[in-house]
Structure formats: C-alpha cells, structure tokens
Amino acid sequence: MGFLRGLFFIVHLLTVAAILLMCFVNMVLKRPYSKGLLHLALTMVVTGVLLVGVTLGLDEHLNHLKFTVKFAILLAIVALVWVNGRREQVARGFYPAVIALTLLNVIIAYGWK
C-alpha cells in the first residue's frame, strides 16, 4: 500500500505541475485551448481520491475537512476547464483562474496541517 500511495502521489504532483505549465505557456504564447487540460484536471481528481482511499486503507489519520475543501477546489477547476473547453475561444481570465485555483490547492495541501 505504501508503494501505491507513493505512486499516486507522484502522478498527482506531475498533473499539478503539468496543469500549471500548460496554462502558463498557453497564456503567454496566446495559444488556443488544449483538450489535454481536461484530461489533466480529471487525472488530478482521480489521483487525489485514490490517495485518500489508500490513506484510509493504511489506517492513517486523515483530515476530512481538508480533503473536502481540496476536492471542492478540484471540482471547480474541472468545471472551469470543461465549460471553457466547449467554447470557441476561452474567457479572458480562464488561464489565470485555473492557475490561481491550482496554486490555492497546493497551498492548502502544504499549509493546512
């Protein structure tokens, strides 16, 4: 179980980094929306839920309120990406909003004990 937890954690961190990088590059270079952003956001949700499941399976302490707040932020990111992916052109503040929500999720992950 420890191996799975480490694996899910690494994949979760890679998706966070990829979302930040993809949004930043698309924002700076004024590129159109990439469908990969939705896949990354969904992968981030799935790996986060799997991390919680493995943590509960290992009988380790889990802060349920922290998980709920982080999950709500992840769902907001997925909704934002999904809605803007269906448009011809993304909203003006789309990339900064996704970056801000992702960074907020990281801050909560490491700042909330």
C-alpha positions, 0 to 999 in steps of 0.5 A: 500500500505504501508503494501505491500511495507513493505512486499516486502521489507522484502522478498527482504532483506531475498533473499539478505541475503539468496543469500549471505549465500548460496554462502558463505557456498557453497564456503567454504564447496566446495559444488556443485551448488544449483538450489535454487540460481536461484530461489533466484536471480529471487525472488530478481528481482521480489521483487525489481520491485514490490517495485518500482511499489508500490513506484510509486503507493504511489506517492513517489519520486523515483530515476530512475537512481538508480533503473536502475543501481540496476536492471542492477546489478540484471540482471547480477547476474541472468545471472551469476547464470543461465549460471553457473547453466547449467554447470557441475561444476561452474567457479572458481570465480562464488561464489565470483562474485555473492557475490561481485555483491550482496554486490555492490547492497546493497551498492548502495541501502544504499549509493546512496541517 
